[in-house]
Amino acid sequence: MVCDSGVFFAMKDFFNSPAHTVGSTELRLDFNQDYALRAVHSNGLMVSMFETPTQQRPLSNLYLRRYLKNGFEVTPLLFFGDSVETFKLDGGAIGWKTQTQHVEAYVSLHTNGNAYFYDVELRNTSDFDLQYDLIFGQDVALADEGAVKTNEAYCCQYLDHQVFDTDSAGYTVCSRQNLPQSTGNPLIQIGALSSVTGYSTDCFQFFGTECKFTGEAQALQKPCLDNQKYQFEMGYIALQTQDRTLTGGESHQVTFYGLVLPDCPEANVEEPIPLEEIKSIRSASVPSWKNAQVLSPLKAEYPKLVNGEALTDKEITDLFGSIQLFPETRNGQLLSFFGNRSQYVTLAEKERYMERATGHVIASGNNVDCQNPIMSASHYIFGVFNSQLTLGNTSFNKLLGVTRNALNQFTNSGQRIHIREDGVLKTLAMPSAYEVGTNYSRWVYKYRGGYLDIRSFSSVDHPMIQLDIELVGLDTALDLEISHQLIFGNNEAESAVSVLADGNQFHVHGDNALIAASTPELAFTVLASSALSKYALVCDNGSVSSLVLKGRVTNKASISFGGRMSEVDTRGQTLDFDSEATSGYDRMRGLTNQFHLDIAKEKQNSQKLNQTMHWFTHNALVHYATPHGLEQYSGAAWGTRDVSQGPFELFMSLQKFDKAREVLEIIYSHQYQETGTWPQWFMFDNYAHIQQEEAHGDIVVWPLKALADYIVATGDTSLLVEPLPYTLAHSDFSLSEIKPTLLEHVERQIQHIEDNLVPGTWLSSYGDGDWDDTLQPANQSLRENMVSGWTIPLTLQALKTMLKALPIEHVEIRERILTLATNMEQDFNRYLIKDGVVAGFIHFDREENGEVRDIEYLLHPSDKKTGIQFRLLPASRSIISETFEPEMAAAQMASIKDKLLFPDGVRLMDQMAEYKAGKQTYFKRAELAACLGREVGLQYCHAHIRFIEALCKLGDAEAVYENLYKILPIGIESAVPNAELRQSNAYFSSSDGKFHDRYQAYQGFDLLKQGKVNVKGGWRIYSSGPGIYINQLISNVLGIRFEDGNVLLDPVIAKEIGTVSLRFQLNNCPVDITIKPESGEFTPKSIELNGNALPFTVSSNRYRTGGAVINKTELLLDKESNQLVIRL
C-alpha cells in the first residue's frame, strides 16, 4: 500500500515476501517483485551475504562483455535492464531473455538438490564477428541468517577461499565458513563447465572504491579480473570465462554453477568436486523454454547517483574556515583536515583511497549517563544522513535500519535524500565535502552552481536528532524525496510497523514482541517542516517498510526525530543547529576538564594529542552509552572485561568518580549468584536478560581490579557496604531479591577464583580464554589444564590492590586474599617462568588418573609445536602489576622491543599462528580466521596502549614518546610511514598488514617488521581502547592520579621534548600545570603551587622511584586560577 498526502491505492506486497522461489529447503533462491535475486538460502543458512531490498540492484549478476577497441560494452543478463525479459520455465525454473543490437542471450536458472545452475546461450545476431566474454559474480557469507544479519563483515572474515586451476574448466573457487554454523562448516563451490581464466574473491576487488561514486563495478572495464585471492570482509566470487569470438549467426553455451555442502569438516577441501559430477547433477534438471511464460515484474526505479562537484580552495575556505590543521594531501590535492574546534573535514577524493568509508556516530548529550534514554544515529559520507537511529538500546530499539554495505550499493538504507529531475530519481551519494563535529555531520554538495548544505545533529540535553537541508545559491527549487527505512526492532521485516500521519508529524509504532516485553512505551515521531508537505508509505502485508517525505524546496527544510521512552517524551519538538553544535563542543570541553596540552619542542604533537583527547573521549562515550561502531553496528552490550577498563578508566582519569562508582554498581549487579563470576557480556538496560553466560577465565578478575583501583584512588570504602543484587543465571538472568553488600559480592568472587584453580596448583585455569579472543582453547583439556601467563599477573595485581583497598578490620577476607596472592605468585614463578622467559601458556598434560605427565610450554622459546616463542601480554602485564623481579622486567621489556615492536606498534606475538585453511589445533579464531584483521593481525591497539603503560611503570620516557603516537589516526604518517590513509578522527582497533591472505602474511611477517609492507586501520570507534588511552595519557604519561583522595603526581616526560604545559582541572579547580624534565624524566624533585613549595611523599614503584603524593590538606586550590610547577 502506498499513500500520498492521504490518497491510497493498492500495490503488490513487496520487501518481505519473495515473489518467486527457485529450489527447495536444501537450496533456495528467492526473488523480489522486480525479479531481482533477493537471497540464496540453504538449510537455514544464508549463502549470499545480503538480502537485496526491492528496487535495489543485487550484487550477484551475470555480465556479457563485448570487446571494443577502447574497453567493453557491458550488458547485465539478469534481473534488470530495459532489454531484459523474465520468464517462468518448467520445473520452477526462471529465465531471462536479453536482446541487444548484436546479441540475443537466454539465461535459465535451475536447481537440483544442493546445486544451482545458470545456463547461458548466446547467439550473434549481427553479420560480423563478435568477441566477448562472460563474468559471473555471487556475494557469499555462508552462515546462519542470524549471524549474517548481526555482522556480514565478521562472517566474511572467517570465510576461507581456496582457488583451484583445473585442467577441465580453469579456475574453480571453494569457499568454506570456518566458524561453526548450525549445519557444521558449510562450503560452496562456484565454477563453470567451461574454461574460466579470471577470478576474484572480494567485493573490493570487483567493485572497487570507485563504486561509492558510480555504483558500478570497476572490474567490468578491466581486461582481466585480479586473479588474486583477497581475504577481506565482503566475500564475492567473480569468475571470467575465456574470451571467444562468434561469427554472424553462431551460438555458444556456457554454464556457471554453485554447489553447497552443509558441512565440510576439518578444513577447506584440497581439491574441488570433479567436473563430471557437477555435470551429472546439472543434466537431471535442465529446464525447457518450450512452454516459457512471460512474467511481469514490478517496474523498478533504480535511482542514479549524484555526487557533489569538486570544491575550489576558496570555496573550501569559505565553507569551513581558513584554519586547516593536519591537512592530508595526495598528488597536490587536499584530502582532509581539522578545524579549530576539532571538527574534521573530509573531501570526496580521499574516499577513492580508502576501503572503510568515512562515518560518524552521534548521540544526544545525555550520554554521560548510560541509564538515560539516549538517541543515537550512524552517518556515512556517501549520503547516509541517518541510519541505525535508536532510542535506548542500539540493537533492538531501532527506528531506522543499519547501513550493511560499505560500498553504498543499497541506497535505501537509513535516511536518504533523492532529487527528482525530469522524471528521473537521483540519489545524493558522495558529497563535495563531509564535516563531522562532536554531535553532528555536515554534507556539502556543490550542485548546479550552488550548494546543498545538509546537517544531521543531536540535542545536547534531550534525546532528539534533526536533519536540516539548505539550498544555497541555486537558481531553481528542487523536488526532494527523503526516504526512511523503518525497522522498529532489530532487523528488517521483523516488526509490523505502523505510521499514523497527523499533519506533518508521523507517529511510528511497531508490533514487536521483544520491545513489547522490555520497552512497551517505545514510540517515535518524524516531524517534517512545511516544505515537505507530501508523503508516501511503502507497505508490505500491512507493515510500513519506508516513509518518504516529499516537497519542492526553495530554501530550507528539516526533519526532526523524537521519541517516547521511560519518563522522556521528545515527540514533536525541533532543534537549532548552531546552538546544539556549540553546546556539544562546549559540553565535551567540560567533560575533559578543559584539557589543553602544549609541548615546548613538539608543537605538532601537542595539537595531535589535543585533538585526540576530544575525539577519543567521543569514541569512549559511544562505547559506554551507545555501544556499537561503524563496522560493528551490532552491540548494545557491555563486555564485562571491556567496561571494567574503557569507560571506568575514562571516568577515573577525568575525575568523574561518581560515574566510575555507578559503573561498578552496575557491573556487580550482574555477578551470578550461582557461580560468583560474570557473563562475557551483558546488556545494561531494559534488555538486561540478554547476555552471554559463558565467559573467559579472566572475566572474574576485571571487576575486582576496577573496584580495588576505585577505592585506592578515592578512599571511598562506603561502596563496600552498598547493597546490590545478584543476577540469577538459572532464572532467566533476573535480579535477585536479596541484596548483599558489595563486600559479600567480593567474597563470592574470591570463592570463584579459588574454585577454579588448576588441580594441584594455585594457578587459575584458562577456561574459555583470556583477553586475546583469537586464542580461545580448541578443546576441553586446554580449558581445564591450561594456564594463561597473562591472567595470573592480572589476578595478582587485582588481589594486591584489593589488599590495599580493604580496611584492616576486614580480617577474614584480607587473609583469604593474602593467602591466595602469596601462593599464586609462588606458583607463577615456579611454573610460568622458564629459562628466564614468561610463557604465553602452560598446559598440564595429565594421565587418565589425573597425574601430571608433563608441563607443556606454549608461546615460549621451548615451544616446538606452534612456532610462536614470545607473547606480549604476559610480559607487559607482569611489568604493570610489578610481578617480575626488576632484572627480569628489564630483560622482558628488552625482548618486547626486540621481537614485538614494529613500525606501527607492538605485536601480540613474535609470529602469527599458522593458518591451514581453517584446521583447528590449539586455538579457535587464530586458526579459523581467513582474514588478517583485528587481533588476528597481531597489532591490536588496546595491547599497544598497555605497552605504553608498562613503559611508564619502568620510567622509559623516551620509548613512551616514541610509541605514544603510533596508534593515533591524526597525522599518522608522521609516526608510521607505512600507514595507509584512514579516517583521521576515529580510533582504529587494529593495524592490519596489507596482505592478501593469511598465507602471504605468514611468509611476509618479517617484511612487516621492517616496514616494507603497508598497514591499514581496522574496525573503528567501538572499543575500550579510547578510554584506556585517555587514562594512560592523563594518569601515567602526564602522571595525574589520586591515592586515598590525595593527588599523586607521577609524570614520565622525556628530556628531549622539553617543558610540558597542561591546562586541566584538579578537584574541579582550573590548574595550569608545568612539568619541567630537568635532572630526570620521572619522580618530582620539587612542586610549587601558586609560588609556594608543596611537601610530598614518594609513592612506591618496584622498578624506579615513584611519584609525589600531596596530602589533600596541603593542596589548597583557588577556584579561579592556579599555577602548579613540577620539576623532575
Helices and strands as residue ranges (DSSP letters): E 2-4, E 7-9, E 20-24, E 27-31, E 37-42, E 45-46, E 61-68, E 71-76, E 84-88, G 90-92, E 94-99, E 103-112, E 115-124, E 130-139, E 143-144, H 145-150, H 152-157, E 159-166, E 170-177, E 187-192, E 196-202, H 203-206, H 211-214, G 218-221, E 235-241, E 244-246, E 251-261, H 275-283, E 293-294, E 304-306, H 313-320, E 325-330, E 333-338, E 344-347, G 348-353, E 359-363, G 365-368, E 375-380, E 384-391, E 398-400, E 415-421, E 424-428, E 433-437, E 440-447, E 450-458, E 465-472, E 478-489, E 496-502, E 505-511, H 513-518, E 523-528, E 534-540, E 543-553, E 556-565, E 568-569, H 577-591, E 596-599, H 603-625, E 638-639, H 640-643, H 646-653, H 657-668, E 681-682, E 691-692, H 701-714, G 717-721, E 727-728, E 734-735, H 742-755, G 773-775, H 780-785, E 786-788, H 791-805, H 811-827, I 828-832, E 833-834, E 837-838, E 841-846, E 852-858, H 872-880, H 886-895, I 896-900, E 901-902, E 905-906, H 925-928, G 934-937, H 941-954, H 957-963, G 972-974, E 991-993, H 998-1003, H 1005-1009, E 1015-1017, H 1025-1031, I 1032-1037, E 1040-1043, E 1046-1049, G 1055-1057, E 1060-1066, E 1069-1076, E 1086-1089, E 1092-1093, E 1097-1098, E 1108-1110, E 1123-1127
